[in-house]
Amino acid sequence: MAQKNNLQFSIREYRPSDQRAVLSLFRDGILENVYPAFFKAMSHPDHVGIALSISMAGYVLGGSSYFQGLLFGCAWAGLIYYCCYDIYEGYMMRRLSTDMADIQAGYLENPDNGFWVAEAEVNGQSQVVGMVAVTGKRVEEEAERFDDWNGGVIEGGSDFGEDAGDGSYGEVSHLVVVFPWRRKSLGSELTRKASDFCKERGFARLVLDVSSPQTGAISLYQKSGFVQTATHCNTHTNRWFSRLARINVMRMEKLI
């Protein structure tokens, strides 16, 4: 049992009885990124200029109608929001139909994989307040590496490859912490759990993929010793959606 800021939690291996709580946490953890992505995209100077231009066009076409000007501007904002939502919702559905469809078989029955939950007492009841997963990669892939975040290929090499021994590594995913438990070291403890597991399995490094709007997660990973080694904008959706949403996928790595 760990205690941080007078709050107690324990990190343990996933159990089948955790499925409902874990899937709910996973869905919420993915879709909560839609709004930050939307606001980040809309604050970009290009989008601000386009929104103003479209609003002005609506104002003129509507015969000096402020309502139509506002309507045109809202239509543009709605398109940007839809692009952001489609990217994260698409990722969530892909994972729910693959590794998250059977956590027991996908993670616990493979000695190189792991899935853990953080459990705490909330209002007198034990609840899952965080989780993290690791997928072991034993075979070094050729030239380009597959990116599970978006189903695409990462461009750009990694300076870590030369020091990676036999090329084995652990891929960290599904790190989610519920809001009341954030900024209380739980995320760091879950990251440390993944790192300790990878050390035990003899992996040379940790890797993970994170989207650019996830500033809190990026900050956590940097504090945990991860550095960015590659980036791209292929989010495994319509390429125009990716461009409009202005979401980049960052690969971060850490030697262990």
C-alpha beads as a LAMMPS data file, in Angstrom:
LAMMPS data file: protein, C-alpha beads

256 atoms
255 bonds

1 atom types
1 bond types

-500.0 500.0 xlo xhi
-500.0 500.0 ylo yhi
-500.0 500.0 zlo zhi

Masses

1 110.0

Atoms # bond

1 1 1 0.000 0.000 0.000
2 1 1 1.459 3.351 -1.060
3 1 1 0.557 6.616 0.626
4 1 1 0.850 9.936 -1.192
5 1 1 -0.515 13.215 0.180
6 1 1 -2.554 11.335 2.833
7 1 1 -4.227 9.224 0.137
8 1 1 -3.603 5.500 0.071
9 1 1 -3.630 3.206 -2.922
10 1 1 -2.261 -0.155 -3.937
11 1 1 -1.107 -1.342 -7.341
12 1 1 -1.929 -4.928 -8.230
13 1 1 -2.352 -7.153 -11.255
14 1 1 -5.586 -6.929 -13.205
15 1 1 -8.388 -9.328 -12.285
16 1 1 -11.376 -10.334 -14.453
17 1 1 -13.657 -8.661 -11.895
18 1 1 -12.010 -5.324 -12.805
19 1 1 -13.217 -5.468 -16.415
20 1 1 -16.169 -3.095 -16.161
21 1 1 -14.247 -0.482 -14.171
22 1 1 -11.193 -0.741 -16.426
23 1 1 -13.158 -0.398 -19.659
24 1 1 -15.035 2.605 -18.286
25 1 1 -11.771 4.207 -17.184
26 1 1 -10.240 3.490 -20.577
27 1 1 -13.126 5.086 -22.500
28 1 1 -13.155 8.170 -20.295
29 1 1 -9.382 8.473 -20.448
30 1 1 -9.362 8.492 -24.255
31 1 1 -12.370 10.705 -24.936
32 1 1 -11.338 13.324 -22.385
33 1 1 -8.633 14.341 -24.859
34 1 1 -11.189 15.525 -27.429
35 1 1 -11.836 18.921 -25.857
36 1 1 -8.161 19.799 -25.235
37 1 1 -7.404 18.799 -28.827
38 1 1 -10.297 20.905 -30.102
39 1 1 -9.324 24.027 -28.162
40 1 1 -5.681 23.629 -29.121
41 1 1 -6.606 23.307 -32.797
42 1 1 -9.012 26.254 -32.739
43 1 1 -6.432 28.493 -31.053
44 1 1 -3.987 27.991 -33.933
45 1 1 -3.568 31.236 -35.930
46 1 1 -4.586 29.516 -39.179
47 1 1 -7.863 28.300 -37.722
48 1 1 -8.548 31.651 -36.073
49 1 1 -8.073 33.370 -39.426
50 1 1 -10.270 30.872 -41.255
51 1 1 -13.014 31.139 -38.627
52 1 1 -13.026 34.929 -38.892
53 1 1 -13.047 34.799 -42.695
54 1 1 -15.919 32.318 -42.782
55 1 1 -17.875 34.360 -40.242
56 1 1 -17.362 37.486 -42.317
57 1 1 -18.503 35.640 -45.440
58 1 1 -21.650 34.538 -43.637
59 1 1 -22.263 38.075 -42.451
60 1 1 -21.975 39.480 -45.980
61 1 1 -23.962 36.683 -47.676
62 1 1 -26.682 37.042 -45.076
63 1 1 -27.158 40.716 -45.844
64 1 1 -25.265 42.014 -42.826
65 1 1 -26.706 39.282 -40.636
66 1 1 -24.759 38.803 -37.420
67 1 1 -26.652 35.573 -36.824
68 1 1 -25.545 34.085 -40.145
69 1 1 -21.993 35.231 -39.528
70 1 1 -22.054 33.456 -36.173
71 1 1 -23.651 30.399 -37.762
72 1 1 -20.900 30.100 -40.387
73 1 1 -18.221 30.442 -37.731
74 1 1 -19.861 27.792 -35.557
75 1 1 -20.064 25.441 -38.545
76 1 1 -16.292 25.671 -38.966
77 1 1 -15.735 25.055 -35.240
78 1 1 -18.103 22.083 -35.430
79 1 1 -16.056 20.575 -38.251
80 1 1 -12.841 20.880 -36.228
81 1 1 -14.507 19.298 -33.205
82 1 1 -15.773 16.406 -35.301
83 1 1 -12.258 15.776 -36.643
84 1 1 -10.821 15.669 -33.125
85 1 1 -13.594 13.391 -31.886
86 1 1 -13.260 11.023 -34.836
87 1 1 -9.531 10.562 -34.209
88 1 1 -9.851 9.650 -30.524
89 1 1 -13.093 7.715 -30.881
90 1 1 -11.579 5.705 -33.728
91 1 1 -8.519 4.852 -31.650
92 1 1 -10.697 3.833 -28.716
93 1 1 -12.851 1.525 -30.842
94 1 1 -9.801 -0.141 -32.410
95 1 1 -8.308 -0.949 -29.027
96 1 1 -11.630 -2.135 -27.606
97 1 1 -11.880 -4.631 -30.449
98 1 1 -8.273 -5.852 -30.133
99 1 1 -6.170 -6.023 -26.952
100 1 1 -8.846 -4.570 -24.638
101 1 1 -11.409 -7.129 -25.816
102 1 1 -9.757 -9.847 -23.704
103 1 1 -7.269 -8.428 -21.216
104 1 1 -6.749 -11.782 -19.521
105 1 1 -5.644 -13.496 -22.731
106 1 1 -3.873 -10.511 -24.258
107 1 1 -1.808 -9.507 -21.248
108 1 1 -1.852 -11.879 -18.277
109 1 1 -1.376 -15.106 -20.213
110 1 1 1.738 -13.766 -21.918
111 1 1 4.758 -13.585 -19.581
112 1 1 6.162 -10.612 -21.486
113 1 1 2.958 -8.584 -21.077
114 1 1 1.418 -7.049 -17.991
115 1 1 -1.678 -5.140 -16.905
116 1 1 -2.048 -3.477 -13.502
117 1 1 -4.678 -1.415 -11.740
118 1 1 -4.381 1.041 -8.885
119 1 1 -6.976 0.408 -6.200
120 1 1 -8.047 2.805 -3.451
121 1 1 -10.802 3.098 -0.896
122 1 1 -13.339 5.711 -1.961
123 1 1 -16.317 6.399 0.310
124 1 1 -15.710 3.136 2.115
125 1 1 -15.503 1.020 -1.048
126 1 1 -12.529 -0.242 -3.038
127 1 1 -12.411 1.311 -6.496
128 1 1 -10.083 1.202 -9.484
129 1 1 -8.535 4.676 -9.763
130 1 1 -5.794 4.041 -12.316
131 1 1 -4.255 1.503 -14.682
132 1 1 -1.292 0.814 -16.949
133 1 1 -0.310 -1.925 -19.404
134 1 1 2.923 -3.203 -20.954
135 1 1 3.364 -5.216 -24.138
136 1 1 6.730 -6.907 -24.560
137 1 1 8.473 -6.767 -27.933
138 1 1 11.165 -9.424 -28.243
139 1 1 12.000 -9.187 -31.946
140 1 1 13.724 -6.110 -33.309
141 1 1 11.755 -4.850 -36.288
142 1 1 13.305 -3.795 -39.537
143 1 1 14.036 -0.139 -40.383
144 1 1 10.524 1.114 -39.609
145 1 1 8.494 0.334 -36.534
146 1 1 4.762 -0.225 -36.337
147 1 1 2.867 2.370 -34.342
148 1 1 -0.001 0.793 -32.382
149 1 1 -1.419 4.198 -31.502
150 1 1 -2.611 4.796 -35.025
151 1 1 -1.845 1.692 -37.058
152 1 1 0.766 3.522 -39.118
153 1 1 4.537 3.619 -39.449
154 1 1 6.740 6.026 -37.549
155 1 1 9.172 8.002 -39.618
156 1 1 12.503 8.925 -38.161
157 1 1 15.007 6.829 -36.310
158 1 1 15.750 6.499 -32.646
159 1 1 19.078 7.227 -31.040
160 1 1 18.149 4.566 -28.483
161 1 1 18.415 1.724 -30.990
162 1 1 22.190 1.492 -30.780
163 1 1 22.029 0.913 -27.038
164 1 1 19.077 -1.451 -27.051
165 1 1 20.995 -4.731 -26.842
166 1 1 18.976 -7.399 -28.621
167 1 1 16.311 -4.860 -29.515
168 1 1 13.764 -6.037 -26.962
169 1 1 11.594 -3.396 -25.343
170 1 1 8.375 -2.899 -23.441
171 1 1 5.623 -0.768 -24.901
172 1 1 3.657 1.170 -22.287
173 1 1 -0.018 1.893 -22.972
174 1 1 -3.347 2.620 -21.299
175 1 1 -1.898 4.760 -18.520
176 1 1 -4.995 6.423 -17.079
177 1 1 -5.650 7.982 -13.675
178 1 1 -9.041 9.287 -12.507
179 1 1 -9.214 13.046 -11.934
180 1 1 -9.273 13.155 -8.087
181 1 1 -6.062 11.105 -8.021
182 1 1 -4.056 13.114 -10.508
183 1 1 -1.029 15.148 -9.382
184 1 1 -0.716 12.860 -6.368
185 1 1 2.141 10.672 -7.705
186 1 1 -0.150 7.825 -8.746
187 1 1 0.792 8.274 -12.414
188 1 1 4.468 8.149 -11.487
189 1 1 3.943 4.999 -9.419
190 1 1 2.155 3.272 -12.283
191 1 1 4.963 4.261 -14.652
192 1 1 7.499 2.903 -12.178
193 1 1 5.562 -0.358 -11.968
194 1 1 5.773 -0.728 -15.753
195 1 1 9.484 0.075 -15.675
196 1 1 10.204 -2.441 -12.910
197 1 1 8.341 -5.145 -14.820
198 1 1 10.363 -4.454 -17.958
199 1 1 13.605 -4.656 -15.998
200 1 1 12.572 -8.028 -14.600
201 1 1 11.789 -9.271 -18.105
202 1 1 15.190 -8.114 -19.371
203 1 1 13.942 -5.404 -21.730
204 1 1 16.428 -2.745 -22.734
205 1 1 14.035 0.187 -22.962
206 1 1 10.500 1.476 -22.594
207 1 1 8.575 3.080 -25.453
208 1 1 5.182 4.706 -25.679
209 1 1 3.087 6.834 -28.018
210 1 1 1.225 9.922 -26.883
211 1 1 -0.788 12.544 -28.769
212 1 1 0.334 16.174 -28.664
213 1 1 -2.768 17.537 -26.841
214 1 1 -2.000 15.284 -23.859
215 1 1 0.247 17.859 -22.200
216 1 1 -0.212 16.446 -18.697
217 1 1 0.821 12.956 -19.801
218 1 1 3.789 14.308 -21.743
219 1 1 4.970 16.214 -18.666
220 1 1 4.645 13.068 -16.531
221 1 1 6.639 10.985 -18.994
222 1 1 9.380 13.600 -19.237
223 1 1 9.682 13.704 -15.450
224 1 1 9.942 9.908 -15.506
225 1 1 12.924 10.064 -17.862
226 1 1 11.287 9.601 -21.274
227 1 1 12.517 11.629 -24.249
228 1 1 10.862 12.197 -27.596
229 1 1 12.470 10.218 -30.413
230 1 1 9.987 10.594 -33.292
231 1 1 6.790 12.337 -34.310
232 1 1 4.245 12.185 -37.114
233 1 1 0.670 13.229 -37.908
234 1 1 -0.733 9.939 -39.207
235 1 1 -3.633 9.175 -36.857
236 1 1 -5.050 6.296 -38.896
237 1 1 -8.039 8.337 -40.014
238 1 1 -8.877 10.561 -42.961
239 1 1 -5.681 12.526 -43.593
240 1 1 -7.648 15.769 -43.867
241 1 1 -9.098 15.141 -40.416
242 1 1 -5.572 14.811 -39.055
243 1 1 -4.497 18.032 -40.735
244 1 1 -7.506 19.984 -39.540
245 1 1 -7.214 18.659 -35.982
246 1 1 -3.454 19.368 -35.968
247 1 1 -2.781 16.359 -33.766
248 1 1 0.701 14.895 -33.789
249 1 1 1.673 11.520 -32.352
250 1 1 4.911 11.514 -30.381
251 1 1 6.998 8.441 -29.674
252 1 1 8.875 8.673 -26.385
253 1 1 11.504 6.268 -25.107
254 1 1 13.505 5.574 -21.973
255 1 1 16.521 3.342 -21.439
256 1 1 16.248 1.053 -18.410

Bonds

1 1 1 2
2 1 2 3
3 1 3 4
4 1 4 5
5 1 5 6
6 1 6 7
7 1 7 8
8 1 8 9
9 1 9 10
10 1 10 11
11 1 11 12
12 1 12 13
13 1 13 14
14 1 14 15
15 1 15 16
16 1 16 17
17 1 17 18
18 1 18 19
19 1 19 20
20 1 20 21
21 1 21 22
22 1 22 23
23 1 23 24
24 1 24 25
25 1 25 26
26 1 26 27
27 1 27 28
28 1 28 29
29 1 29 30
30 1 30 31
31 1 31 32
32 1 32 33
33 1 33 34
34 1 34 35
35 1 35 36
36 1 36 37
37 1 37 38
38 1 38 39
39 1 39 40
40 1 40 41
41 1 41 42
42 1 42 43
43 1 43 44
44 1 44 45
45 1 45 46
46 1 46 47
47 1 47 48
48 1 48 49
49 1 49 50
50 1 50 51
51 1 51 52
52 1 52 53
53 1 53 54
54 1 54 55
55 1 55 56
56 1 56 57
57 1 57 58
58 1 58 59
59 1 59 60
60 1 60 61
61 1 61 62
62 1 62 63
63 1 63 64
64 1 64 65
65 1 65 66
66 1 66 67
67 1 67 68
68 1 68 69
69 1 69 70
70 1 70 71
71 1 71 72
72 1 72 73
73 1 73 74
74 1 74 75
75 1 75 76
76 1 76 77
77 1 77 78
78 1 78 79
79 1 79 80
80 1 80 81
81 1 81 82
82 1 82 83
83 1 83 84
84 1 84 85
85 1 85 86
86 1 86 87
87 1 87 88
88 1 88 89
89 1 89 90
90 1 90 91
91 1 91 92
92 1 92 93
93 1 93 94
94 1 94 95
95 1 95 96
96 1 96 97
97 1 97 98
98 1 98 99
99 1 99 100
100 1 100 101
101 1 101 102
102 1 102 103
103 1 103 104
104 1 104 105
105 1 105 106
106 1 106 107
107 1 107 108
108 1 108 109
109 1 109 110
110 1 110 111
111 1 111 112
112 1 112 113
113 1 113 114
114 1 114 115
115 1 115 116
116 1 116 117
117 1 117 118
118 1 118 119
119 1 119 120
120 1 120 121
121 1 121 122
122 1 122 123
123 1 123 124
124 1 124 125
125 1 125 126
126 1 126 127
127 1 127 128
128 1 128 129
129 1 129 130
130 1 130 131
131 1 131 132
132 1 132 133
133 1 133 134
134 1 134 135
135 1 135 136
136 1 136 137
137 1 137 138
138 1 138 139
139 1 139 140
140 1 140 141
141 1 141 142
142 1 142 143
143 1 143 144
144 1 144 145
145 1 145 146
146 1 146 147
147 1 147 148
148 1 148 149
149 1 149 150
150 1 150 151
151 1 151 152
152 1 152 153
153 1 153 154
154 1 154 155
155 1 155 156
156 1 156 157
157 1 157 158
158 1 158 159
159 1 159 160
160 1 160 161
161 1 161 162
162 1 162 163
163 1 163 164
164 1 164 165
165 1 165 166
166 1 166 167
167 1 167 168
168 1 168 169
169 1 169 170
170 1 170 171
171 1 171 172
172 1 172 173
173 1 173 174
174 1 174 175
175 1 175 176
176 1 176 177
177 1 177 178
178 1 178 179
179 1 179 180
180 1 180 181
181 1 181 182
182 1 182 183
183 1 183 184
184 1 184 185
185 1 185 186
186 1 186 187
187 1 187 188
188 1 188 189
189 1 189 190
190 1 190 191
191 1 191 192
192 1 192 193
193 1 193 194
194 1 194 195
195 1 195 196
196 1 196 197
197 1 197 198
198 1 198 199
199 1 199 200
200 1 200 201
201 1 201 202
202 1 202 203
203 1 203 204
204 1 204 205
205 1 205 206
206 1 206 207
207 1 207 208
208 1 208 209
209 1 209 210
210 1 210 211
211 1 211 212
212 1 212 213
213 1 213 214
214 1 214 215
215 1 215 216
216 1 216 217
217 1 217 218
218 1 218 219
219 1 219 220
220 1 220 221
221 1 221 222
222 1 222 223
223 1 223 224
224 1 224 225
225 1 225 226
226 1 226 227
227 1 227 228
228 1 228 229
229 1 229 230
230 1 230 231
231 1 231 232
232 1 232 233
233 1 233 234
234 1 234 235
235 1 235 236
236 1 236 237
237 1 237 238
238 1 238 239
239 1 239 240
240 1 240 241
241 1 241 242
242 1 242 243
243 1 243 244
244 1 244 245
245 1 245 246
246 1 246 247
247 1 247 248
248 1 248 249
249 1 249 250
250 1 250 251
251 1 251 252
252 1 252 253
253 1 253 254
254 1 254 255
255 1 255 256
